[in-house]
Amino acid sequence: MPATPAWPPRSTPRLFVDEPLREGAQLRIEGAPAHYLRTVMRVGDGDPVKLFDDRSGEWLAIGAAAGKRDLLLTVSDHLRPRETVPDFWLLPAPLKRGRIDLVFEKACELGVARIQPVVTRRTVIDKFKADRLRSAAIEAAEQCDRTSLPELAEPVALDALLDGWPADRALFFADEQGGVPIAQAVRAHGGPAALLIGPEGGFEDGERERIRATAGAVAVSLGPRILRAETAAIAATAVWMSVNGDWANG
């Protein structure tokens, strides 16, 4: 007997929708998402689509009516609940366009719970395109099978961040002047954590002293080479996930 094909197929496209999903609901998909489903993925009447809403998890929907510029979907089955991601925050200084988009994309893929941009004295970007960065995170979640979106917080000044820092959350900060090796520091500090990454020019001496004086702060080293800010953010997050995050459990 031939094996029964998996349903829905692994190749089923996924789409985030910013409204609550429920069995039997009908959604009309328009604009760029409709173009992606209809033109790129060739979704038509009767074809499956996976949807997630960052509230209830992931659902199966079926194409009910395909138009030239839109697609009507009927929600049928609840596939899985909204996932719980590790309690890890990423605190990057804003970077140039392209580089900061990459940070948001990879942070979502790696399982970061919250992204909080931090403005330092050497931060050179004065405009923060929140909508574009949210789109980068959404596209990453659609691709990596994530059912929850990272919380995207508004940029905050470094001093304000440190003034309100919760003492029960470890604050790892990448210090170009050296610190505890990142893997060693992560193993020694379990529980809620955050990673602070400075701008291209690094932290000023006064900022570095202020961070070190904050309860829960741990200066960490990311190895012998000088890393770009986006590389540092991605690499250090991966180390934390492999030791204390959901990578550690397979």
C-alpha positions as CSV (number, residue, x, y, z in Angstrom):
1,M,0.0,0.0,0.0
2,P,1.4,3.4,-0.9
3,A,2.0,5.7,2.0
4,T,-0.7,8.4,2.7
5,P,0.8,11.8,1.9
6,A,1.2,14.1,4.9
7,W,-1.5,16.7,5.2
8,P,-1.0,19.6,5.0
9,P,2.1,19.1,2.9
10,R,5.4,20.4,4.2
11,S,5.5,22.8,1.3
12,T,2.3,24.5,2.4
13,P,2.9,28.3,2.5
14,R,2.6,30.1,5.8
15,L,1.2,33.6,6.4
16,F,0.8,35.9,9.4
17,V,-2.6,37.6,9.8
18,D,-3.1,40.3,12.3
19,E,-6.6,39.2,13.5
20,P,-7.9,36.5,15.7
21,L,-8.3,33.1,14.0
22,R,-11.0,30.6,14.7
23,E,-12.5,27.5,13.0
24,G,-14.9,28.4,10.1
25,A,-13.7,32.0,9.8
26,Q,-13.2,33.4,6.3
27,L,-10.4,35.8,5.4
28,R,-9.9,37.8,2.3
29,I,-6.2,38.2,1.6
30,E,-5.2,41.2,-0.6
31,G,-2.2,43.2,-1.6
32,A,1.3,41.7,-1.4
33,P,0.3,38.6,0.6
34,A,-2.3,37.7,-2.0
35,H,0.3,38.2,-4.8
36,Y,2.7,35.9,-2.9
37,L,0.0,33.2,-2.4
38,R,-1.6,33.4,-5.9
39,T,1.4,34.2,-8.1
40,V,4.4,32.8,-6.4
41,M,3.0,29.8,-4.5
42,R,0.2,29.1,-7.0
43,V,-2.5,28.8,-4.3
44,G,-6.0,28.3,-5.8
45,D,-9.3,26.9,-4.8
46,G,-9.0,23.9,-2.4
47,D,-5.3,24.5,-1.7
48,P,-4.0,24.6,1.9
49,V,-2.4,27.6,3.6
50,K,-1.0,27.8,7.1
51,L,-2.0,30.9,9.1
52,F,-0.8,32.2,12.5
53,D,-2.1,35.2,14.4
54,D,0.4,35.6,17.3
55,R,-2.5,34.9,19.6
56,S,-3.9,31.4,19.3
57,G,-1.2,29.6,17.3
58,E,-1.3,28.1,13.8
59,W,-4.3,27.1,11.8
60,L,-5.0,25.4,8.5
61,A,-7.0,27.3,5.9
62,I,-8.2,26.3,2.5
63,G,-8.5,28.4,-0.6
64,A,-12.2,29.1,-1.2
65,A,-12.2,31.6,-4.0
66,A,-9.2,32.9,-6.0
67,G,-9.5,36.2,-7.8
68,K,-7.0,38.1,-9.8
69,R,-5.8,40.3,-6.9
70,D,-7.2,38.6,-3.9
71,L,-7.8,35.2,-2.3
72,L,-10.5,34.0,0.0
73,L,-9.5,31.5,2.7
74,T,-11.6,29.4,5.0
75,V,-10.0,28.5,8.3
76,S,-10.6,24.8,9.0
77,D,-8.3,23.2,11.7
78,H,-6.2,24.3,14.7
79,L,-2.8,22.8,14.0
80,R,-0.9,23.9,17.2
81,P,-1.0,26.4,20.0
82,R,1.1,29.6,20.2
83,E,4.6,28.6,21.3
84,T,6.4,29.8,24.3
85,V,9.9,31.2,23.5
86,P,12.8,31.5,26.0
87,D,12.8,34.6,28.1
88,F,15.6,36.4,26.3
89,W,15.8,40.0,25.2
90,L,18.0,41.5,22.5
91,L,19.0,45.1,23.0
92,P,20.8,46.3,19.8
93,A,21.9,49.8,19.1
94,P,20.2,50.9,15.8
95,L,22.3,50.3,12.8
96,K,22.3,51.3,9.1
97,R,19.4,50.0,7.0
98,G,20.1,46.5,5.9
99,R,22.2,45.6,8.9
100,I,19.5,46.3,11.5
101,D,16.9,44.5,9.2
102,L,19.2,41.5,9.3
103,V,19.4,41.7,13.1
104,F,15.6,41.7,13.5
105,E,15.2,38.9,11.0
106,K,17.8,36.6,12.6
107,A,16.6,37.4,16.2
108,C,13.2,36.2,15.2
109,E,14.6,33.0,13.7
110,L,16.7,32.4,16.8
111,G,13.7,32.6,19.1
112,V,14.2,36.0,20.8
113,A,11.2,37.0,22.9
114,R,11.8,40.8,22.9
115,I,13.8,43.2,20.7
116,Q,14.5,46.6,22.4
117,P,16.6,49.0,20.3
118,V,18.9,51.1,22.6
119,V,20.2,54.6,21.6
120,T,23.8,55.2,22.7
121,R,26.0,58.3,22.3
122,R,27.6,56.9,19.2
123,T,24.4,55.8,17.6
124,V,24.3,57.5,14.2
125,I,20.8,56.5,13.0
126,D,18.2,59.1,14.0
127,K,15.2,57.6,12.1
128,F,13.8,54.3,13.2
129,K,11.5,52.6,10.7
130,A,9.5,50.4,13.1
131,D,7.1,49.2,10.3
132,R,9.9,48.0,8.1
133,L,11.6,46.1,11.0
134,R,8.3,44.6,12.0
135,S,7.9,43.3,8.5
136,A,11.3,41.8,8.6
137,A,10.4,39.9,11.8
138,I,7.1,38.8,10.3
139,E,8.7,37.4,7.2
140,A,11.2,35.6,9.3
141,A,8.5,34.0,11.4
142,E,6.6,32.9,8.3
143,Q,9.7,31.2,7.0
144,C,11.0,29.5,10.2
145,D,7.7,28.0,11.5
146,R,7.5,30.4,14.5
147,T,4.0,30.8,15.8
148,S,4.7,33.8,18.0
149,L,6.2,37.2,17.0
150,P,8.9,38.8,19.1
151,E,7.8,41.8,21.1
152,L,9.1,44.9,19.3
153,A,9.7,47.7,21.7
154,E,10.2,51.4,20.9
155,P,13.9,52.6,21.0
156,V,15.0,53.7,24.5
157,A,18.0,55.8,25.6
158,L,20.8,53.8,27.3
159,D,20.5,55.7,30.6
160,A,16.8,55.2,30.7
161,L,17.2,51.5,30.1
162,L,19.7,51.1,32.9
163,D,17.7,53.2,35.3
164,G,14.8,50.8,35.1
165,W,16.8,47.6,34.7
166,P,15.2,44.6,36.6
167,A,17.8,43.2,39.0
168,D,16.6,39.6,38.4
169,R,17.5,39.7,34.7
170,A,21.1,39.1,33.6
171,L,22.4,41.8,31.3
172,F,25.2,40.5,29.1
173,F,26.9,43.3,27.2
174,A,29.5,42.8,24.5
175,D,32.5,44.8,25.7
176,E,35.2,45.4,23.1
177,Q,37.6,45.9,26.0
178,G,37.1,42.4,27.2
179,G,35.1,40.4,29.6
180,V,34.1,36.8,30.6
181,P,34.0,34.5,27.5
182,I,30.4,34.5,26.4
183,A,29.7,30.8,26.7
184,Q,31.2,30.7,30.3
185,A,29.1,33.7,31.3
186,V,25.9,32.2,29.9
187,R,26.5,28.9,31.7
188,A,27.0,30.8,35.0
189,H,23.9,33.0,34.7
190,G,20.7,31.0,34.0
191,G,17.2,32.5,34.1
192,P,15.9,35.6,32.4
193,A,18.5,37.4,30.4
194,A,19.2,40.1,27.9
195,L,22.0,41.0,25.5
196,L,23.2,44.5,24.9
197,I,25.1,45.3,21.7
198,G,26.6,48.7,21.1
199,P,26.8,50.7,17.8
200,E,29.5,50.5,15.2
201,G,31.7,52.8,17.2
202,G,31.3,50.9,20.4
203,F,30.3,52.2,23.9
204,E,32.0,55.4,25.2
205,D,34.0,54.9,28.4
206,G,31.3,56.6,30.6
207,E,28.6,54.3,29.1
208,R,30.8,51.3,29.8
209,E,31.2,52.2,33.4
210,R,27.5,52.9,33.8
211,I,26.6,49.5,32.4
212,R,29.1,47.7,34.6
213,A,27.7,49.4,37.7
214,T,24.1,48.1,36.8
215,A,22.9,45.2,38.9
216,G,22.9,42.0,36.9
217,A,25.3,43.3,34.2
218,V,28.0,41.0,33.0
219,A,30.7,42.2,30.5
220,V,31.3,39.4,27.9
221,S,33.9,38.7,25.3
222,L,32.9,37.4,21.9
223,G,36.3,36.1,21.0
224,P,39.6,37.4,19.6
225,R,38.3,39.1,16.4
226,I,36.5,42.4,16.1
227,L,32.9,41.7,15.0
228,R,30.5,43.9,13.3
229,A,27.6,44.9,15.5
230,E,25.1,42.8,13.6
231,T,27.4,39.8,13.7
232,A,27.9,40.2,17.4
233,A,24.2,40.3,18.1
234,I,23.5,37.2,16.0
235,A,26.5,35.1,17.3
236,A,26.0,35.9,21.0
237,T,22.2,35.2,20.8
238,A,23.0,31.8,19.2
239,V,25.4,31.0,22.1
240,W,22.7,31.9,24.7
241,M,20.1,29.8,22.9
242,S,22.5,26.8,22.7
243,V,23.1,26.9,26.5
244,N,20.0,28.3,28.2
245,G,17.4,28.5,25.4
246,D,15.4,26.0,23.4
247,W,18.4,24.9,21.4
248,A,19.6,23.2,24.6
249,N,16.6,20.8,24.6
250,G,17.1,19.8,21.0
